[in-house]
């Protein structure tokens, strides 16, 4: 098998939360493999593995697995520290094609912990990358453990029986959503199990707690003790004997018991050694408050955590808090104690965490758990979402993430979690957009901002642009029902000016103000307006406003109600005026309701209404309108059917794979494909390319043009010069269009020769396409987020207009629709204003095929189809460029723990 498909070393979690390392077996592992068979497995287990008892079988198997590398053999080992606890291997068969023989073994004392399943998952990934489409395995009929592994794997399994043996055939269907779902379930179980010691510890040690008032360790120790932690807590410091009358221990190894959780507030140079001591003692989780770790300190910390199965928050963390009554742990050094409640909060910035906790306290919203992720070496937002999904308590998730370790895995988790609880985030780092310009336009022009927006949109995450906007949206989502997806708001005010401001804010947020029925007029004082926004005038009383709100609630055209009140001389005591109508009415109505009080001093707070419910009250109309818009967007996302992967029939993956492998073998540094290779690759996935003929000289170009004149629009052709490394043809003056005679073609080619000289490799001759709307469609591989599919207005003005929509691959059927409707130019495609609509099915097909190509060919660094000319009768790409770059096959859904990047370690 090609070395580019060799499996990579990874750490992953077993079902009980234990960390193991999975890596390829080699000659250096011979003794460990032999020991697995002879020392780790009983005679019965050996009989199941080797179909009998033979003294030579273990040695022969070790020789075979750990001998010199052989084409067609993949062998993986699972290591717990220095112990090999399991192996799985497969070898390519001659027949049937693309099939490998599979075998596996697990040490007896590691049975029923998910070792075999995890090994098979990683072997499936490696086998797919090597072109293997199915596994076959022979098992004894009584080998229930192995049969159970394959039955629960999530892949199609076919069985045949003969003389006490079972022949299994496992189909490695890459598009099997059932398999990904099964992997999700196993991953979630393992992840939650591994987090228990972190968020539900029975005992905690604070290492580095000092006697100095105001120090980080002393502060955290004091907050744990004052916060009524239900478990045991100890202080560790070799230079102190007692703190506040409680004993201090010189090392974690000398504590009366092994703590579940250790909080580290030690110098950066001591973090690695302290972590190793904790792991050797049996600690299961760390929170590292220390900042400023260098690369060597970071690597020592991570090695200790992985070797000893410790989950890690930090470094550079503010700490964590868990308000569950069975735990009540406050191990962070913020000023206030987090209120108990049902909001899960995870932040990378400690300052943002403090600000969020303060604003939630204003609202009276408490937290279920708070985690300051810090530099996020291990525990991430993905882990917290899965914890909150399973804790039976959290009903609102608030995130502040500055980076993503595995964005597509995060998006998959978030898409599932946000169907049951709202997930909100602050979209941090938007300024990166100006620093990520690329050499070419279309897909490469999509910035990290666009990429994050695509992730949030597809996952159903509510993305705010500031902490205040986040809290404002959370206040509404936490206390009120969702509006209908259309987002029609009735605005009521006791002063015309504030009503107009509210109407403007709603319109700017994309909300609509529907026409209201005349029935509401009977509840309005003389001179009031029944148009939306409703101006009740300052004369409105509590009873009138109460009846008016009930009437608006019954209006079929109304999805939400926004009440805007200003203090007037007619209601000097605000609680005797219109506000009383809000307090005495219910907070929970058929439609969500919120208020704006312009004399309010805080941005948002709750008022408790007669039914005990909470009414969100804002100090500004813009904040209220944005909150309603976020609620509307969530309602729309929930109303959409579950995403269905797009279908792109007729894609020839084998041809594409052969072309890419061959080209990268000849060009290991990567680069732009030549026109012929570009056409071959795109046509293998059914993308609609115009006829293109390569001409190396003037004579060939003229002869080719003569044959194409009858095919082109009005008998004309285009000539496009090419040279290696070419980026912008039009900008370089390398395109001539509308050539109607052989003489014109010859003249154009001679012009190219004079202009580009020896650099010119040849030219492409194409028939002129019929006119239509020019679009761009493309793909760019983001190093972190994976492939991003882009659609927008095309042609030479693409960068100027910057009208684009982007989604992370793989696209769903819904994405194909929303990418079109999101464009500002959508009316041109949809045929509004008397225009004829373009062939939207053809546009969808282009996007679907690009998505599939990006998924199947991870080496596709960039694909640029611009322009794609769309008309009512189809779509045709008249220019395309593709850039390849060697990279290992990467499955974002493969179960493995993230590793901090070099940038994060620094």
N, C-alpha and C positions, 0 to 999 in steps of 0.2 A: 504494500500500500504506500502511496505517496507520503513523504515525510510531512507535507503541509497538512495532512489529515491526522497526524499523530495526536492522540488524546493528551490533554493538558492536566497538570496537577491541580487539584482543587480540594478545599475543605468543605464538608457538608455536615448536616445534622441528622442523626438517627431519630427514630420515633420517640425516644425518651429524652431527647435534647442533647445527647452526647455528641461531641465533635469528633469526626474521623477525617483522615486524609485519604483521598483516592488519587493514585498515580499509576503510570504504566510500570509493569514489572520488567526487570532487566537482569543481567547476569549477577549483579551484586545482591540480588534478592533470593538466590538459590537456596541458601540455608534457611531463610525465613519461610519460604514456600514449603520446603521439606518439613520444617517444624510445625507448620499449620496442619499438615496431614498426619504426622506421626505423634505429635504431642497435643494438638488441639481438637482432634476428632476421634470419637469412639470407633470401635470395630463396626458397629451398625452404621454409623455415618459414612465410614469408608466404603462399606458395601453399597450404600446408596450412591456414592459418588463414582465408584469404579466398577459397579455391577458384580462385585465379588470381593473376596479377600485375597490379596496378593502382596507378598512382601516387596516386590519390585515396583508395584504400581506407583507409590508416592515418589520414589526416586525418578522413575521414568517421566512422571508428570512434571516434576520440578526441572528436570533436564530439558523437557520440551518447552515449558513456559519461559525459562530463564536462559535459554541458549542464545546463540547469535541471532540477531534480528532476521526474520523471515518475511518475505512478502505474503500478505494475506492473513497474518496473525495479529490479533489484538488481545492483550492481556492486562487486566487492571487488578491492583491490590488495594484493599482497605486497611488502613493502619490506624491503630489507637495508640498514640505515642510511638514506641519502638516495636509494638506488637502487631504482626500481620494477623488480622482477624477474619479475613475473607478474600477470595479471589474470584474473578469471572473472566472468561476468555472466549474468543470465537475465532474460527479459522475459515477462510473462504473456501467453498467447495467448487469442484469443477462443474458439477451439475446438482441441482438446477442453477441457472445463472443468477448472479447477484444475491447468493444465499450463503450464509456462514453457519457452521456448526457451533453451538453454544454449550458451555459447561460452567458450573459454579460450585463453590464450596465455602462453608462458613464454620468457624470454630464453634464447638458445641455450646460453650458458655456465652456465646454472643447470639444464639438463636433468638428469634422473636423480638428483635430490636430494629429490624429493617435494614440490616447490612446487605442481604442478597438483593433486595429490591433497589436499594440505592446504587449498588454496583451495576445492576442490569440497566438502570436508567442511564448511567454514564456510558455504558457500553453501547446502548442504543444510539446515543448522540455521536459517539466516535464512528460507529458502523455506518450511520447515515452519511456522515461527512466523507466516508470512503466509498460511497456508492452502493453499499449493501442494502438491499430492500427487504430481506427477511432473515430470521433465525430459524434453525432447526435444532432440536434437542431430543435425545433419547433419555427416558427416565423409567425407573421401575414403577410398577403400578402402585406400590405401597409408599412411595416417596411423597407423602402428603405435603410436606413443607415446600418442596419445589413446585408442586401443582398449585399450592396456594399463592405463591409468588406470581406465577403467570396468570392465574385467574383474576387477581386484583390489579394487574399491571395497567390495564386500561387500553391495551392494544388487542386487535383481533387475534385469537388463538384457535388453530384447527388441530384436532387430535385424531390419531389413528391408533388402533390397539392390535397387538400381536404377541402372543405367548408371554404374558405377564409384563410386557413393556409397553410404554406409551410413547409414540412419536409426536412431538409438538412442533407445530409450524407457527411462528409468530410473525405477523406482517407489520413491518415498520412504516406504517402509514403516516407520512409527515403532516398531513392535514387533519389528523384525527383529533378533533376537539375533545373527544372522550378521554384520550390519553392525557392531554394537557390538564383537563379537569381533575383526573385522578392524581396527577403529580401535584396539583394545587392542594388537594385535600391532604396528601401526605406531608407536603411542605408546611402547611398551616399547623398540623398537629405537632410536628417536630419543633417548629418555631415557637409556638406557645409553650410547649414543655420546657424549652431552653430558657424562656424568659421568666419562669416562675420564681427562681431564686433572686431575680433582679427586682421584680415588682410585687412579689408576695413573700418576702423573706421572713423566716422565723427568728433570725438573729443577724445583727449587723456589727461590724467592727469599723471604727473610724481610725485610720492609720495616718499619723501625722498630726493628731489633735494636740495642741500645745496649751500651756497655761496662760499664754498671752491673750488678753482680752482683745476681741476684734479680729483675731486671726481666722483664716478660712476654716481650718480644722476644728478650732474651738467653737466657732459659730454653728457649724453643721452638727457637732456633737450636742450642743445646747438645744438646737431646734428639734433634734430627734427625741431628746429626753422630755422637753417641754410639750412636744406634740403628742404625748401619750402613745408612743409606739408600743404595740402589744407584745413584742418579742423582747429578746435580750439584746443589750447594746454594750459594747466594750470600747475603751480607748486604748490605742497602741502608740507608744512613743518611748524609745529607749532612754530619753533624757528627762522623763518626768515620772513621779511615783503616784500622784493623785491629781485629779481635776475636780473641783467643786465637791470634795469629800469622797469621790468615787475612785477606786484603784485604777491605775494605768499600767498596762502590761508592756514589757520591753519588745516583744515581737508577736506576730500573729501565731507562731507555732507554740507559744506559751499560754495562749488563752485557755480558759476552762473547757470550751467546746469549739468545734470548727464552725465559724460563722458562714451563713449562706452568702452574705453580701459583704464586700469590703469597699469602703469609701476611702480613696487615696488622696491625701493632701500633703504630699512629700515633694522635695525638690525634683526637678526634671531628671537629673542624673540618677536618682534613686528609684524612679518609677519601674524600670525594667526588672531590677533585682527584687523589688517589693512584690511585683506581680508574680514573678517566679516563685517566691516564697509562699504567696497566697495559694497559687495553684498546687504546689507540692503538699500543702497542708490540707487541701480539699475544698477550698472556697469555690463557689460556683458562679459568681458574678462580681464584676468590678465597676465602680463609678470613679473615673479618674478626673479630679478637679484641676490637677496641675496643667499648666500651659507651657509652651515653649520647648516641647520635645524636639530634639534633633533627629535626623534619620536613623541613627544607630539606636537611640533610646526607643524610637517608635517600633523598630523591627524587634527589639528585645521584648517590648510589651506585647506585640501581636504574637510572637512565637510562644510566649508563656500562655496567653489566652487560648490559642489553638491547641497547644500540647495538652493543656489541662481542662479543656472543655468549659472555659469560663466565657460568658457573654460580657461584653464591654460597652459601657457608655462613656463617651469622651474620646481622647483627653480634652482639656479646655472646656469642661462642662460646668454649668452652674449647679448641677445636682439633679435629684429626682424627688418626686413626692407621690405618694399613693394614699388616697383618703378613704379607701375601703375600711369599714368599721372593724374588720378582722385584722387589719394591718396598722393603719394610721401612721404611715412613715413620712416624715418631712426631712429629707436629707439634702437640702439645698440651702444656699447662703443668700437668698433674696431677703428683702426686708420684712415682708409680710408672710403670714402662714396662709397657704392656699385654702380657700373655702372648700369643704366637701361638696361634691355634686356629681354631675354626669357628663361633663365635657372632658374629652381627652385632649391634651395639649402636648405637642412636640415641636421644639425649636432648635435651630442650630446656634443662633445668637443668644447669649445669656441676657443681653440688654433687651432684646425683643421679648424674651420670655418674661422678664420682670414687667415690661410694659403691658403685655397681654394679661398677666395675672392681675395687675392693678385695674385694668379696664373691666375685666370680668367681675372683679370685686365690686366696682361701681354698679354693675348690673345686678349683682346678687347671684351670678351664675358660678357655681362651684365646679371643681374639676374632679374627675375620677382618678386620673393619673397625669402627672406632669413630668416630662423628660426633656432635659436640656442636652441635646445630642452632641454639642460642641463640634470637635473636628471629625466626628462620625467615622471612626475607624472600623466599627463593627455594627452595633445596633443602629438601625436607620428608620426612616419614616415607614417603610414597608413592614418592618417588624412591629411597629406600634399599631399600624392599621389592623394587622392580624390579631394582635392582642386585644384591641378594643372590640373587634368583631366577636371575639370569643368570651369576653369577660362578663357578659350578661348585665352590664351596668351603663356603659358609655352609649350616649345617644347623639353625640355631636363631636366631630373631630376637627381640631384646629392645628394647622401645620405651618411652620416657617422653614423652608428648605432652600438652601443656597446652592446645593449640588445634588446630583442623583448618581447612585452607584450602578443601579440596573433600572433605567427608566421604564423599559417595556414590562419588566416584571412588576414594578411599582404600579404602572398603569393598569395592568391586569388585576392586581389586588384591589386597587382603588375602585375600578369599575364594578367589582363585585360588592365591596363594602358600602359604596355610596348609594347602592340601591336600598340599603336598610337604614343608613344614617347619613346626614349631610357631612361632607368632607370639604373643609374650606382651607385655603392657603393664601399667603401673601406672595405675589409673584415678584420675587426679589431678583435683582441682577439684570434689570431691563436695559441698563446702559451698555451691556456687552454688545448690543446690536450694532453700535457704531464701530466696533473693533473687529468685526468678523466679516469684513468685505472679502470677496473671493475673485479669482481671476476671470470667471465667466458668470454670465447672468443665468436666469431661471432658477433651477433648484439650488445651485450653490449660493445664490443671493439670499436664500432663506437663513435668517439669523437664529441664534439660540433663543431669542425672544419668541420668534415664530414657532420654533420647535417646542418650547415649553407650553405656549398657548395651544398647540396641537395636542400635546399630551393631556393637558387639563381638560380640553374640550371633549376629547374622545373618552376620557375616564369619568366624565361627569363631575369633576372637581370644580367647586366655586372658587374662582381666582380673583382676589381683590388686589388693588394697587397700593394699599397702605394698611397699617394696623387699624386705624380708625374705621376704614371701609370694611375691613374684615370683621371687626366687632359689631359694626352696625348691621351687617348682613347676618351675623350669628344671632344677634338679638331677635331678629324677625323669624329666622328659621327655627330657633329654639323654642319660641313661644306661640307661634301662629301656624295655622294650616297653610298649605301651599295654595297659591292662586291657580286658576285655570291656565293652561299653556298660552292662551292668546294675550294675557297680561293687560286686561282692560281695567283702568283705575277710575274710580269716582273721587274727585277732589272736592272737599267741603271746607270752606273757610268763613270766618266771621269778619274778614276784611278783604276787599277785592285785590289789593296789591299782593298779599301773601299767596292768595289763590292763583294769581297769574304766575308768580315765581314757581309755585309748585307744579303748575301745568307745564311750564317750560322745562323744569327739571325732569318731569316724567317723559316728555317728548324726547329730550336729549338722551335719556336712558333707554330709548326704544320702546317705551310703553305707549299705550293708546288711551285716549279719553273718549269713551263712547257717548252717544246721544242718550239722554235720560228721558223717561216718560214724564208726562205732565202730572202724573198722580202725586209726585212728591211736592207739588206746589202747595197743597193744603197744609203742609207742616212747616211752611216758611212764613216769616213775618212779611208785612206789606213792604214792597220795594225790593225784595230779594230776587235773585236770578235763579232760574231753574236750569240754565245751561251749565254744562260741565266745563270749567270748574264752577261749583255751586257757591254763590256768594250769599250767605245767610244774612249779612249785615250784622252790625254790632248789637242789634236789638234781639237777636235770637236768645231764647231762654233754655234752661236745661230740659224742660218737658218737650219743647219743640224739637230740639236737637236729638233727643232720645227717639222720638217718633220718626224723624228724618232718617236716622241711621238704620232703623228697622226697615223702613221703606226701601232704602238703597240696598240693603242686604237681600231683599226679595227681587230686585231688578235682575232679570236674566242676562242683561248686557254687562253687568258689573262683576268683575273678578276680584277686586280688592278696593278697600276704602282708605283714603288718606285724609285725616282731619287736621286742619291747620288753624291754630288759634293764637290770637295776640291779645294781651291784656288791654282792656278798655275801661273807661270811666264807668261804663254801665255794669262792669263785673270786676270791681276793684278787688274783691275777695275772690280769687280765681276758683276756689273750691265751691263757691256759691253760684258760679256762672256756668258756662258751657263745659268746663272740665268736669263738673259734677255729673253731667250726663254720661261722660266716659267712665267715670269711677263707678257709677251706679248701674251701668249696663254690663253685659258679659264681655269678657276679653276674647272668648272663643266663640266665633260666629261661623256662619256658612262660608264666609269669605274672610281672608286675613284683613286685619285693621291695624293701623298705626296712626300715631299723632305727631304733630310738630308743634312745640311750644317755643316761641321765639325768645321768651325770657328765661329759658332753662340754661343753667350754667355748665352742665356737662353734656358731651356730645350725644349720649344715648343712655337711657335708664328705663327701668320698668315701673309702671304704676300697677298696683294690685286692684283688680276690679271686683265687682260684687260676687262673681262666681269663683273667686280665688285665683283666677288666671292672671297672666301677666300681659300688660299692654305695652308694647315698645313705644317710647316717646323720644323723639329726636329734637335737636335744637336747630336743625337746618333742613330745608326742603330737599337739597341735593342728596344728602346722606339717606334720607328716607326713600327717595326715588331710586337710588342705586340699590338699596336693600330690596325693594320690590322687584327690580329688574333681575337681581340674582335669584330671588325666589321663583320668578317666572321662568328663568333659564333652567333651574333645577326641575320645575314641573314639566317643562318641555323634554328634558333629557329622560326623565322617568317615564314619560308617555311613549317614548320611542321603544320599539321592540328590541329585545336583546340582539346585540350585533351578530350578523351572519357573515362569515367570511365570503369575499367575492369569488365568483367562479370565472375562470379564464380558460375555457376549453381550447385544446389544440396546442398548448405550449410544449415545446420540444426541449425538455430539460437536459436530456442526454447530449444533444447537439450543442447546446449552449455551454454545458460543462466541458465538453471536449475542446471547444473553441477557446474558452477562457484559460483552461489549463495549458493548452498549447501556446497561446500568446504569452502568458506569464512565464512559461519555461524559456521562451526566447527573449523576453524582456522582464527579467526578475525585478528591475527597479520600478516597473509599472509605467503608466503613461496613457496618452490618448491613442485610441485605435485609429487605424487608417480607414478611409471611407468604405472599402469593401468589407473589412471585418466588422465595422459598425453595422452595416446593412445586414450581414449574415446573422449577427447576434440578435438584433431587434426583430428581424423577420422570423427567427426561430420561436419567438413568443407572439407571433401574429400581429405585430404592430404595423399599421398601414403606411408603408413607405412608398414614395413615388418611385417610378422607374429611374434607376441611376446606372450609368455605364462609365467605367473608368477608362480614361484616355491618357496614355503616357506621352503622346506627342501631338503636334498640330494635325497631321494627316489622319490619325485615328479619331481625333475629335470631330473633324469635318465629315468623315465617313459615318461615324455614329450619329451625328446630327441629321444627316440625310435620311437615315432610317427612322429617326424619331419625329421628323417634322409632321408626319401624318398622325402622330399620337398626341402631340402637344396642343394646348389651347390656341386656336387660330393658327396652327402650324408653326409655332415658335418654340425655341428651347432656351435653357439657361446654361451657362458655363461657369463652374466654380473652381477656382484654383486651389490646389492643396500642397502643403509641405508639412513634414513632421513637426509636431509641437504647435500647430496652428490653433488659435483660440477664437478670435473674432474675425470671421471672413469679411463681413460687410465693412467693418471699421478699417480693415486693411486694404480695402478696394479690390477684393479677390472675387467679386461676383459680377457677372454680366447677365442681364435678363433680356427677354424679348428679341433674341437673335432669330432672324427669319430666313437667312440664306447661309450656304456653306461659306461664302466669302466673309460674311460677318463673323461666323464662328472662327475662321482662320485668323481674321484680324484680331479678335478678342484673345485668342491663344497667344499670338505673337506679342500682343500688349502685355500679357502675363509674363511671358518669357523675358521681355525687356525690363519689366518692373521688378520681378522677384529673382531673376538670374538663376544661378546654380541651385538656389534654395528650392525652386519649384520642382516638385516630384511628378506632377501631372495635373489633370483636371477631371472633374465629374461633369458629365453631360446629362441633363434632365429635360424632359418635356415640360413646358410651362403648364402649371396647374390652373384650373378655373378659379376665378376670384371667390373669396369668401371671408369669413371672420378669422383673423389670425390669433391663435392661442399658443401658449407655451405649455409644455408638460414635461416634467422631469423628476429625477431622483437625485438626492445627495445622501451619502452615508455620513451621518454624524458620528464622531468617535465614541460618544457616550450614549446617545439616544438611538442609534441605529438608523435605518433607512427612512428618509422623509420624502413623501411624494408631494409634488407641487403642481398646481394648475393656476394659470393666470392669462391675462391678455399678453399676446406675443408680438413678434415682429421686432423691428429695430427700436421701437419706443418702449419695450418691456420694462427696462430699468427706470425710465422716467415716470411711467404711469404707476409702477409698483402695485398693480392690482392682482394680488395673489392669495390663494388659499392653500393651506398645507395640512397634511395628516401623516402621522407615523404609520408605516406599514407594519402588519398587514391591514389593508383597508377593509372596511365592512361595506355592505350594500348601502347602509345609511350614509357612510362617508362619501360615496360616489355622488349622492344627491346633494348633500350639504356643501361639498366643495364647489359645486356650481352655483348654488343659491347664495353662498357667502360672498361671492365676487361683487364688487360695485358695478361691474359691467354685466351682471346676470340678466338684466332686461334685454340685452342684445342677443343673448343665447336663447332666451325663453320666448322670443318673438313678441314682446310687448310693443305697443305703439304702432301697430299695423305691420311690423316686420314679420317675416316668416321665421319660425323657430328653426334652429339648427338641429342636426341629428344628434340628440342627446344620448341616444343609445351608443352611438359611435364614440362620443366623448367618454362615456362611462367605460366602454371597452378599453380605450387607451389607458385610462387610469388603472383599471383592474389588471391589465397585462404588465404595466410598469411595476405595480405593487408585487405581483407574483415574481417578476424578474428580480426585483430587489431582494426578496426573501430567499429565492433559490440561489442567487449568485452574490454572496457577501463580498466578493472582490469588486463588485460594481461600485466604484467610488463616486461616480457622477454620470448621469445620463441627461442629455439636454436635447429635447425635441422642440425646435423653435425655428420657423413657425409650423404649427399644425393647422392647416386650413380646414375649417369646418363649414359645412353647407347643409342645407336641408336634406341632401342625399348622401351624406357621409362625411368622413374625415380623412385627410391625407397629410402625412408629414413630408415636407419638402427639404428639411435640413435637420441633421441629427449629429451629435457628438457623444462619444462614450469614453470615459476614463476608467481604467482598471488599476487596482493596486493590490498586491499580495497581502493577504491577511488570513489568520486561522479561522476556521469555521467556528461561529459563536452562536450558541442557542441561549437566548435571554431567559428562557423558562427552565433551563436545567437547574436542578437544586444544587446550590453551592453558596458558601458564605462569601461576601464581598471582601476584597482586599483594598486597603487604602492606597490611593495613587501616590506617586512620588511627590506631587504637589501638596497633597494632604499631609504627608509625613513631614513636610517642611513648613 
